[in-house]
Amino acid sequence: MASSLFSVFPNLILKNSSPRRRRIGMFVANLDLEQNSVFHLKSHKQDSVKDMMRLNFEQKLEMARSMLISQVKQPASAIGMIDMLQKLGIDYHFSKEIETITSDLYESFSTHNGSLHHVALGFRLLRQHGYYTSPDVFCRFMNNKGQFEVSLKEDLRGLLSLYEASHMDIGEDILCTAKEFSSEHLKACINNVGVVWKRNIEHALEKPIHLSLQRNNVRHYICQLEGEHEMSNALKELAITDFNHVQSLHRKEYSEYLR
């Protein structure tokens, strides 16, 4: 089954394959987020301030690591945080912790009894990390005719997660049905929801997570965290710093390439 997953998802890292390496990204155009960057400093203070900012960045990383580790025994919370880290493009800092959590989740996921949102999110994350997970976990949300329960159309969060999970299919009928069902109802409600939900639904329909480059979506998800709870704000600060640091590296690499 691992070979089937690899043939469909050529970029997927399967267990026992070579370890993940961070890729050198393409040059990213300058964004407004640059105004928050701690890496654009006056030359005469650059070295000392950079050292201070680097230390601050490392402290934020350790704080986020502690938050993630504290949720290891709470699967629903843990996968939610992993999803947030991935969307913000900073998950590579926590690869060991994420590997531990996804490995543990895989062992018990077939009996997971969470909501549609948590089941769909867990399913997507496991497949993204190379674990084959049966789409049969969605059967309890379907009727005896093999169709998703109509009542689920009211669950926007669940629909959105189901839609994202459906793009991890390798030809399974259940996931094809999931994609049709979720996209139909998301499109139907798009003009009857609040501004934030509308923006998120439009973004997902246009750029499903699995079909998009991670760093191209980072700005959208950073803005999405505006006004969220304390953990989200802490991760947002971390993501902005990381985003601008990586962007500055891209510019430097691009400049060297042009020489």
C-alpha positions as CSV (number, residue, x, y, z in Angstrom):
1,M,0.0,0.0,0.0
2,A,3.0,2.3,0.7
3,S,4.0,2.0,-3.0
4,S,0.5,3.1,-4.0
5,L,0.7,6.2,-1.8
6,F,4.1,7.0,-3.2
7,S,3.0,6.7,-6.8
8,V,0.1,9.2,-6.2
9,F,2.0,11.5,-3.8
10,P,5.6,11.5,-5.2
11,N,6.6,14.2,-2.5
12,L,5.2,12.1,0.4
13,I,7.7,11.0,3.0
14,L,7.0,7.3,3.8
15,K,8.1,5.6,7.0
16,N,11.6,4.0,6.6
17,S,12.4,6.3,3.7
18,S,15.2,8.9,3.8
19,P,14.7,11.6,6.4
20,R,12.9,14.8,5.6
21,R,15.2,17.7,4.6
22,R,14.3,21.3,4.6
23,R,14.1,22.5,1.0
24,I,15.7,25.7,-0.2
25,G,12.7,27.7,-1.4
26,M,12.3,29.9,-4.5
27,F,12.7,33.6,-4.1
28,V,9.6,35.0,-2.5
29,A,8.5,38.5,-3.5
30,N,8.6,41.1,-0.7
31,L,5.4,41.2,1.5
32,D,3.9,43.7,3.9
33,L,4.8,41.4,6.7
34,E,8.3,42.7,6.3
35,Q,7.6,45.6,8.6
36,N,7.5,43.2,11.5
37,S,10.8,41.6,10.6
38,V,13.6,41.6,13.2
39,F,16.1,40.8,10.4
40,H,16.0,44.2,8.7
41,L,18.3,46.1,11.0
42,K,20.6,49.1,10.8
43,S,24.1,48.0,9.9
44,H,25.8,49.5,12.9
45,K,23.6,47.6,15.4
46,Q,23.1,44.5,13.3
47,D,25.3,42.0,15.0
48,S,24.3,42.7,18.7
49,V,20.6,43.1,18.0
50,K,20.6,40.0,15.8
51,D,22.1,38.0,18.7
52,M,19.3,39.3,21.0
53,M,16.6,38.5,18.5
54,R,18.0,35.1,17.8
55,L,17.9,34.3,21.5
56,N,14.3,35.6,21.7
57,F,13.4,33.4,18.7
58,E,14.9,30.4,20.4
59,Q,13.0,31.1,23.6
60,K,9.7,31.3,21.6
61,L,10.6,28.0,19.9
62,E,11.1,26.3,23.2
63,M,7.8,27.7,24.6
64,A,6.0,26.4,21.5
65,R,7.8,23.0,21.9
66,S,6.6,22.8,25.5
67,M,3.0,23.5,24.5
68,L,3.2,20.8,21.9
69,I,4.7,18.2,24.3
70,S,2.1,19.0,26.9
71,Q,-0.6,18.0,24.5
72,V,0.8,14.6,23.5
73,K,-1.8,12.7,25.5
74,Q,-4.6,14.9,24.1
75,P,-4.9,13.8,20.5
76,A,-7.6,16.3,19.5
77,S,-5.5,19.2,20.8
78,A,-2.2,17.8,19.6
79,I,-3.3,17.4,16.0
80,G,-4.9,20.8,16.1
81,M,-1.6,22.4,17.0
82,I,0.3,20.3,14.5
83,D,-2.1,21.6,11.8
84,M,-1.5,25.1,12.9
85,L,2.3,24.7,12.9
86,Q,2.2,23.3,9.4
87,K,-0.1,26.1,8.1
88,L,2.3,28.7,9.6
89,G,5.3,27.0,7.9
90,I,7.2,26.4,11.2
91,D,6.5,22.7,11.7
92,Y,10.1,21.8,10.6
93,H,11.3,23.1,13.9
94,F,9.3,20.4,15.7
95,S,9.8,17.4,13.5
96,K,10.7,15.0,16.3
97,E,7.8,15.9,18.4
98,I,5.4,15.7,15.5
99,E,6.8,12.3,14.5
100,T,6.1,11.0,18.0
101,I,2.5,12.4,18.1
102,T,1.6,11.1,14.6
103,S,3.1,7.7,15.4
104,D,1.0,7.4,18.5
105,L,-2.1,8.7,16.8
106,Y,-1.7,6.1,14.0
107,E,-1.8,3.3,16.5
108,S,-5.2,4.2,17.8
109,F,-6.8,6.2,14.9
110,S,-9.0,3.4,13.6
111,T,-10.9,3.5,16.8
112,H,-11.0,7.3,17.1
113,N,-14.5,8.6,17.9
114,G,-14.0,12.3,17.5
115,S,-16.1,14.8,15.6
116,L,-16.0,15.0,11.8
117,H,-13.5,17.8,12.0
118,H,-11.1,15.9,14.2
119,V,-11.4,12.7,12.2
120,A,-10.8,14.5,8.9
121,L,-8.0,16.5,10.3
122,G,-6.3,13.4,11.8
123,F,-6.8,11.5,8.6
124,R,-5.1,14.2,6.5
125,L,-2.2,14.7,8.9
126,L,-1.5,11.0,9.0
127,R,-1.5,10.6,5.3
128,Q,0.6,13.7,4.9
129,H,3.2,12.1,7.2
130,G,3.3,8.9,5.3
131,Y,0.9,6.7,7.2
132,Y,-1.7,4.8,5.3
133,T,-5.0,5.4,7.0
134,S,-8.2,3.7,5.8
135,P,-11.0,6.1,4.6
136,D,-13.4,3.7,6.4
137,V,-13.0,6.0,9.4
138,F,-15.6,8.2,7.6
139,C,-18.2,5.5,7.4
140,R,-19.9,6.4,10.6
141,F,-20.7,9.8,9.1
142,M,-22.5,8.2,6.2
143,N,-26.0,6.6,5.9
144,N,-26.7,3.1,4.6
145,K,-26.8,4.4,1.1
146,G,-23.1,5.3,1.2
147,Q,-23.9,9.1,1.3
148,F,-22.8,11.6,3.9
149,E,-25.5,12.5,6.4
150,V,-27.3,15.7,5.2
151,S,-27.1,17.1,8.7
152,L,-23.3,17.5,8.3
153,K,-23.9,20.5,5.9
154,E,-24.4,22.6,9.0
155,D,-21.0,21.7,10.4
156,L,-18.8,24.2,8.5
157,R,-15.6,23.3,10.4
158,G,-16.2,19.6,9.7
159,L,-17.0,20.3,6.1
160,L,-13.8,22.3,5.6
161,S,-11.7,19.6,7.2
162,L,-13.4,16.9,5.2
163,Y,-12.8,18.8,2.0
164,E,-9.1,19.2,2.8
165,A,-8.8,15.5,3.7
166,S,-10.6,14.4,0.5
167,H,-7.6,15.6,-1.5
168,M,-5.5,12.9,0.1
169,D,-7.3,10.2,-1.9
170,I,-5.6,7.5,-3.9
171,G,-8.8,6.6,-5.8
172,E,-11.0,5.6,-2.9
173,D,-14.7,6.0,-3.6
174,I,-15.4,7.3,-0.1
175,L,-12.9,10.2,-0.5
176,C,-14.3,11.0,-3.9
177,T,-17.8,11.1,-2.4
178,A,-16.4,13.3,0.5
179,K,-14.9,15.8,-2.0
180,E,-18.2,16.1,-3.9
181,F,-20.3,16.4,-0.7
182,S,-18.0,18.9,1.1
183,S,-17.3,21.1,-2.0
184,E,-21.0,21.3,-2.9
185,H,-22.1,22.4,0.5
186,L,-19.2,24.8,1.1
187,K,-20.0,26.6,-2.2
188,A,-23.7,26.7,-1.3
189,C,-23.1,28.4,2.0
190,I,-20.3,30.8,1.0
191,N,-22.6,33.8,0.8
192,N,-24.4,33.1,4.0
193,V,-21.5,33.0,6.4
194,G,-19.4,35.7,8.2
195,V,-16.5,37.4,6.6
196,V,-13.8,35.2,8.2
197,W,-15.6,32.0,7.3
198,K,-16.1,33.2,3.8
199,R,-12.5,34.1,3.3
200,N,-11.4,30.7,4.7
201,I,-13.8,28.8,2.5
202,E,-12.8,30.7,-0.6
203,H,-9.1,30.1,0.1
204,A,-9.6,26.4,0.7
205,L,-11.7,25.9,-2.5
206,E,-9.1,27.8,-4.5
207,K,-6.0,26.5,-2.9
208,P,-6.5,23.1,-1.1
209,I,-3.6,22.5,1.3
210,H,-2.4,19.3,-0.4
211,L,-2.3,21.0,-3.8
212,S,-0.5,24.1,-2.7
213,L,3.0,25.1,-1.7
214,Q,3.2,25.5,2.0
215,R,5.0,28.8,2.2
216,N,2.8,30.4,-0.4
217,N,-0.1,30.0,2.1
218,V,1.7,31.2,5.2
219,R,0.6,34.8,5.0
220,H,-3.0,33.9,4.7
221,Y,-2.9,31.7,7.9
222,I,-0.9,34.3,9.8
223,C,-3.5,36.9,9.1
224,Q,-6.2,34.3,10.0
225,L,-4.9,34.1,13.6
226,E,-5.6,37.8,14.3
227,G,-7.3,38.1,17.7
228,E,-7.2,34.4,18.4
229,H,-6.3,33.0,21.9
230,E,-2.9,33.3,23.6
231,M,-1.3,30.2,22.1
232,S,-2.3,31.3,18.5
233,N,-0.8,34.7,19.2
234,A,2.5,33.2,20.4
235,L,2.7,31.0,17.3
236,K,1.8,33.9,15.1
237,E,4.8,36.0,16.4
238,L,7.0,33.0,15.9
239,A,5.7,32.5,12.4
240,I,6.2,36.1,11.4
241,T,9.8,36.1,12.6
242,D,10.5,32.7,10.8
243,F,8.7,33.9,7.7
244,N,10.9,37.0,7.4
245,H,14.1,35.2,8.3
246,V,13.5,32.6,5.6
247,Q,12.5,35.3,3.1
248,S,15.8,37.2,3.8
249,L,17.7,33.9,3.2
250,H,15.9,33.5,-0.1
251,R,16.8,37.0,-1.2
252,K,20.5,36.4,-0.2
253,E,20.6,33.2,-2.2
254,Y,18.9,34.9,-5.2
255,S,21.4,37.7,-5.1
256,E,24.3,35.3,-5.0
257,Y,22.8,33.4,-7.9
258,L,22.7,36.6,-10.0
259,R,26.4,37.2,-9.5
